[in-house]
Amino acid sequence: GGRALVGPWTHCGNSDPGGPFPEASIDKLAYQRRWFDTTLKGIDTGLDREPPIRYYTMYAPGGTEWRNAARWPLPEQRATEYFLAAGPSGSIDSRNDGVLGLTRPGPGTDRDTYRPDYSAALFDGRFESLARFWTGDLRAGIDRKALTYTLPVLGQDLQVTGHPVVK
């Protein structure tokens, strides 16, 4: 019976109108007030006639970024299983240059051992634990100190919506 509002914000924040997703800026307080008015006061705000899930899709075509759904995961979801595998992918200079692929690796190839290199200064040294995206280049000097797994070039645009599961 709950509702979900998902956008490209930091925890409890709003998107910056001058930032990379200005169309994501909404009046969350007004949305929350509608929920409280409907749920606690019994006021007809129309919220109970709207789909319970409202989510934002980054980089979607203009005007289609905000979407609604009746349930989660989305009914049209097509879960795709990817596997971490030995490289080289030939795309990056990293400790392993691994591949992210659709084929399950053979026996004995299911492990990478890595000791973190704490000299890697991610996010230009300004890491924010609640940041959900960064517009800089994480690869500059970092990949050589890390493990990477690269997917081959996609043949068409791909929307990724949901929550990844990693084992």
C-alpha positions as CSV (number, residue, x, y, z in Angstrom):
1,G,0.0,0.0,0.0
2,G,3.0,2.3,0.0
3,R,4.3,4.7,-2.6
4,A,7.8,5.2,-4.1
5,L,9.4,8.4,-5.6
6,V,12.8,7.7,-7.1
7,G,14.9,10.5,-8.6
8,P,18.5,11.4,-9.3
9,W,19.1,13.0,-5.9
10,T,21.3,12.6,-2.9
11,H,19.5,11.3,0.1
12,C,16.7,13.7,1.1
13,G,17.9,16.2,-1.5
14,N,16.5,17.7,-4.7
15,S,18.1,17.8,-8.1
16,D,20.0,21.0,-8.7
17,P,18.0,23.0,-11.3
18,G,21.3,24.1,-12.8
19,G,22.8,20.6,-12.6
20,P,23.0,17.7,-15.1
21,F,19.3,16.8,-14.6
22,P,17.4,20.1,-14.3
23,E,14.1,18.5,-15.4
24,A,14.3,16.2,-12.3
25,S,13.8,19.1,-9.9
26,I,10.4,18.6,-8.4
27,D,8.6,19.9,-5.3
28,K,9.0,16.8,-3.1
29,L,7.5,18.6,-0.1
30,A,4.3,19.1,-2.1
31,Y,4.3,15.4,-3.1
32,Q,4.8,14.4,0.6
33,R,2.1,16.8,1.7
34,R,-0.4,15.2,-0.7
35,W,0.5,11.8,0.7
36,F,0.0,13.0,4.3
37,D,-3.2,14.7,3.4
38,T,-4.6,11.6,1.8
39,T,-3.2,9.0,4.3
40,L,-3.6,10.8,7.6
41,K,-6.4,13.3,7.0
42,G,-8.5,11.5,4.4
43,I,-8.4,14.5,2.0
44,D,-9.0,13.5,-1.6
45,T,-5.9,14.8,-3.4
46,G,-6.2,12.4,-6.3
47,L,-3.0,10.6,-5.2
48,D,-4.8,7.3,-4.6
49,R,-5.8,7.2,-8.2
50,E,-2.2,7.6,-9.5
51,P,0.2,4.7,-9.9
52,P,2.1,4.1,-6.7
53,I,5.6,4.3,-8.3
54,R,7.0,7.4,-9.9
55,Y,10.6,7.2,-11.1
56,Y,13.1,9.2,-13.1
57,T,15.1,7.7,-16.0
58,M,18.4,9.6,-16.5
59,Y,19.3,10.5,-20.1
60,A,15.8,9.5,-21.4
61,P,14.5,11.5,-24.4
62,G,13.2,14.9,-23.3
63,G,9.8,14.9,-21.8
64,T,9.9,11.1,-21.0
65,E,12.3,11.2,-18.0
66,W,9.5,10.9,-15.4
67,R,7.5,7.7,-15.5
68,N,4.9,5.9,-13.5
69,A,4.4,2.2,-12.7
70,A,1.8,0.1,-10.9
71,R,4.3,-2.3,-9.5
72,W,8.0,-3.0,-9.0
73,P,10.0,-4.6,-10.5
74,L,8.5,-3.2,-13.7
75,P,6.3,-5.8,-15.5
76,E,8.3,-5.3,-18.7
77,Q,11.6,-5.9,-17.0
78,R,13.9,-8.4,-18.7
79,A,16.5,-9.5,-16.2
80,T,19.8,-10.1,-17.9
81,E,22.5,-12.2,-16.2
82,Y,26.1,-11.0,-16.9
83,F,29.2,-12.7,-15.8
84,L,32.7,-11.4,-14.8
85,A,35.3,-13.1,-16.9
86,A,39.0,-12.9,-17.8
87,G,40.0,-10.4,-20.5
88,P,41.4,-8.8,-22.2
89,S,38.5,-6.6,-23.3
90,G,41.1,-4.4,-25.0
91,S,39.2,-1.3,-23.8
92,I,41.1,-0.2,-20.8
93,D,44.5,-0.3,-19.0
94,S,43.6,-1.9,-15.7
95,R,44.9,-4.6,-13.3
96,N,42.9,-7.2,-15.1
97,D,41.1,-5.7,-18.1
98,G,38.2,-8.1,-17.5
99,V,35.1,-8.8,-19.6
100,L,31.5,-8.4,-18.6
101,G,29.7,-11.0,-20.8
102,L,26.7,-13.2,-21.3
103,T,28.6,-16.5,-21.2
104,R,29.3,-18.2,-17.9
105,P,33.0,-18.7,-17.4
106,G,34.4,-22.2,-17.2
107,P,35.4,-24.0,-14.0
108,G,38.5,-22.5,-12.2
109,T,38.0,-19.1,-13.6
110,D,35.6,-17.8,-11.0
111,R,37.9,-15.7,-8.9
112,D,39.9,-12.5,-9.0
113,T,42.2,-11.6,-6.1
114,Y,42.8,-8.0,-5.5
115,R,44.4,-5.9,-2.8
116,P,43.0,-2.4,-2.9
117,D,45.3,0.5,-3.9
118,Y,44.2,3.2,-1.5
119,S,46.3,5.8,-3.4
120,A,43.5,6.0,-6.0
121,A,41.8,9.4,-5.5
122,L,38.3,8.9,-6.9
123,F,36.1,11.9,-7.7
124,D,39.0,14.3,-7.9
125,G,39.5,13.6,-4.2
126,R,36.1,15.0,-3.3
127,F,34.2,11.8,-2.7
128,E,30.7,12.3,-1.3
129,S,29.2,9.1,0.1
130,L,25.6,10.1,-0.9
131,A,26.4,11.2,-4.4
132,R,24.7,9.0,-7.0
133,F,26.5,10.2,-10.1
134,W,29.6,12.1,-11.0
135,T,30.3,14.0,-14.2
136,G,34.1,13.6,-14.1
137,D,36.2,10.8,-15.6
138,L,36.7,8.0,-13.1
139,R,39.2,6.3,-15.5
140,A,41.9,9.0,-15.5
141,G,44.7,7.2,-13.7
142,I,42.3,5.1,-11.6
143,D,41.7,2.1,-13.8
144,R,45.4,1.1,-13.8
145,K,45.0,0.6,-10.0
146,A,41.7,-1.3,-10.1
147,L,39.9,-4.3,-11.5
148,T,37.6,-3.5,-14.4
149,Y,35.0,-5.6,-16.3
150,T,33.9,-4.1,-19.6
151,L,30.8,-4.9,-21.6
152,P,31.3,-5.0,-25.4
153,V,29.8,-2.1,-27.3
154,L,26.0,-2.2,-27.4
155,G,24.4,-2.4,-30.8
156,Q,21.5,-0.1,-29.7
157,D,20.4,2.1,-26.9
158,L,19.6,0.3,-23.6
159,Q,17.5,1.4,-20.7
160,V,18.6,0.1,-17.4
161,T,16.0,0.5,-14.7
162,G,15.7,-1.4,-11.4
163,H,18.2,-2.7,-8.9
164,P,21.3,-4.7,-9.8
165,V,22.1,-7.9,-7.9
166,V,25.7,-8.9,-7.7
167,K,26.9,-12.3,-6.5
